[in-house]
Amino acid sequence: MDGILLLKSNMSDKGVVCLRAAMDKETKITVIGGGASGMTAAIFAARKGAKVTVLEQLPKVGRKILATGNGRCNFTNRNIDISKYHGKKAKFAYSVLSRFGFLDTISFFEDLGLHYTEEDGRIYPASLQASSVLDVLRYEMEHLGVEEVCDAKVDEIKKDGRGFLLRIKGKSPIICDKIIIATGGKANPGLGSKGSGYGLAKSLGHKIVEPFPSLVQIKLEYPYLKRMAGVRLTGRASVIKEGKLLREDIGEIQFTEYGVSGIPILQLSRQIGEHKEPDVNLVLNIDMFPYISKEDLLQLLIKRCNLRKDKPLDISFIGLINKKLINVILNESGITEVRIPCSRVSKEQLINIANVMKSWSFKIIGTKSWSEAQVTAGGVDVTDIDNKTLESKITQGLYFAGEIMDIDGDCGGYNLQWAWATGYSAGTNSGV
Ligand SMILES: Cc1cc2nc3c(=O)[nH]c(=O)nc-3n(C[C@H](O)[C@H](O)[C@H](O)COP(=O)(O)OP(=O)(O)OC[C@H]3O[C@@H](n4cnc5c(N)ncnc54)[C@H](O)[C@@H]3O)c2cc1C
């Protein structure tokens, strides 16, 4: 490609600057997608001396970053570990994260002027503003001369000799030496990523592992959900398939009209997408007292009943569990007369109640949709990507960064860590 004189059409066209002058030896890299991974890739490629352009389909870059961590951006986690990452070939993440781990993220952002604060290993900007993360990335891109072109949706990529030709909706085409596809997945399409990157990757020979929503709320079939909506409790949630435990997590669980939400629920949602075949019986089990054994809970219920012999059974549960749950739990335990005095309650009935509280079962009917999901499970099959450079093994000069690949992380800063780490590798290796 070097040395070819290129035609650039309309120089005034919304800031699309052209391309290539004769005998220009600088590597021209186009990053498709101005999200967390694309901006990081652009910074590292530019630090290597490449001339970098970021194409973003939205009017501004980094829109999703602003929504992360409820506007606070949980941008990494002290406990980065391969066990927090998933995908058909999850081990692929190991090599990437060992090249750019937690400390690398911290020092990358500290160099950009971003200090951090920590909550149980979750790392946030000291300002507690997601916009700080976006701002420092943008300032660094500007400082390095990275060109940012917004309202630029890449519709088509063609291999063009040793380089690439990119067709952009409503703009002149771009020709460049290398490209980094950082278009994200399908999660939360309102924030930009709608899955268009999969088509681009496919057109260059890549396979896609069927994407499905992850880190998303779970839908249940249960007759009392309306009554329970709004209740929060600290419990252990487990997903069980045909009697076999798939995954469990402890934390605050929230009941809603459609099912359940909360961090432990989001963590389990991947297992549901993974096992969603028809006729598979998936059950959500909730232990309302994860820190007490069943026997100790039973003793507690017996003691509470003995202390309130004349009181109705339902009243004896006030102060132990949320009021909205009392009748539901009693009904679930086979007790229809919830007003009987505690003195008339048998030990067997209390055992039934303790059993329900320790192992309350719900039929899972699915997860909420893409619009509620925080991340995409599935994506570009990593078998065809070099785990050191993130260059395609199929198309030379093509790199990938971020959520577009078939790797997704747990809730807690792991997905943004993946974005920074893949941005680093794709940027550094393409920039040389
Ligand atoms: C509500 C919410 C909260 C979250 N909170 C956290 C959190 O606190 N911590 C954490 O670690 N993770 C969090 N995540 C996940 C995390 O934000 C993502 O995993 C991460 O931002 C992915 O970065 P990315 O660069 O790969 O993709 P994206 O951020 O999705 O960026 C891709 C960009 O590419 C653009 N694009 C797409 N197609 C094209 C095209 N054809 N041409 C041009 N541009 C295109 C999109 O508009 C988008 O701007 C959250 C996600 C959501 C939705």
The ligand as a Gaussian input file, in Angstrom:
#p B3LYP/6-31G(d) Opt

LIG

0 1
 C      -25.414000      -0.301000      31.769000
 C      -24.040000      -0.947000      31.730000
 C      -23.218000      -0.860000      32.841000
 C      -21.962000      -1.470000      32.824000
 N      -21.140000      -1.326000      33.912000
 C      -19.903000      -1.877000      33.879000
 C      -19.002000      -1.662000      34.961000
 O      -19.262000      -0.908000      35.901000
 N      -17.791000      -2.293000      34.898000
 C      -17.419000      -3.086000      33.827000
 O      -16.314000      -3.631000      33.827000
 N      -18.239000      -3.252000      32.766000
 C      -19.452000      -2.653000      32.770000
 N      -20.281000      -2.811000      31.678000
 C      -19.769000      -3.548000      30.494000
 C      -18.764000      -2.662000      29.724000
 O      -19.265000      -1.351000      29.644000
 C      -18.486000      -3.202000      28.323000
 O      -18.077000      -4.546000      28.395000
 C      -17.432000      -2.384000      27.611000
 O      -17.782000      -1.019000      27.564000
 C      -17.224000      -2.904000      26.188000
 O      -16.359000      -2.031000      25.533000
 P      -16.159000      -2.163000      23.954000
 O      -15.261000      -1.042000      23.558000
 O      -15.751000      -3.528000      23.598000
 O      -17.610000      -1.967000      23.336000
 P      -18.605000      -0.713000      23.425000
 O      -18.383000       0.055000      24.651000
 O      -19.948000      -1.260000      23.172000
 O      -18.148000       0.221000      22.229000
 C      -18.348000      -0.142000      20.884000
 C      -18.513000       1.136000      20.102000
 O      -18.498000       0.819000      18.719000
 C      -19.486000       1.604000      18.055000
 N      -19.850000       0.862000      16.847000
 C      -20.528000      -0.306000      16.772000
 N      -20.636000      -0.686000      15.491000
 C      -20.028000       0.267000      14.731000
 C      -19.808000       0.434000      13.341000
 N      -20.237000      -0.470000      12.442000
 N      -19.144000       1.544000      12.907000
 C      -18.702000       2.484000      13.795000
 N      -18.894000       2.366000      15.142000
 C      -19.529000       1.270000      15.594000
 C      -20.606000       1.696000      19.088000
 O      -21.447000       2.802000      18.825000
 C      -19.843000       1.825000      20.380000
 O      -19.603000       3.162000      20.741000
 C      -21.522000      -2.192000      31.661000
 C      -22.351000      -2.263000      30.546000
 C      -23.588000      -1.640000      30.567000
 C      -24.468000      -1.719000      29.340000

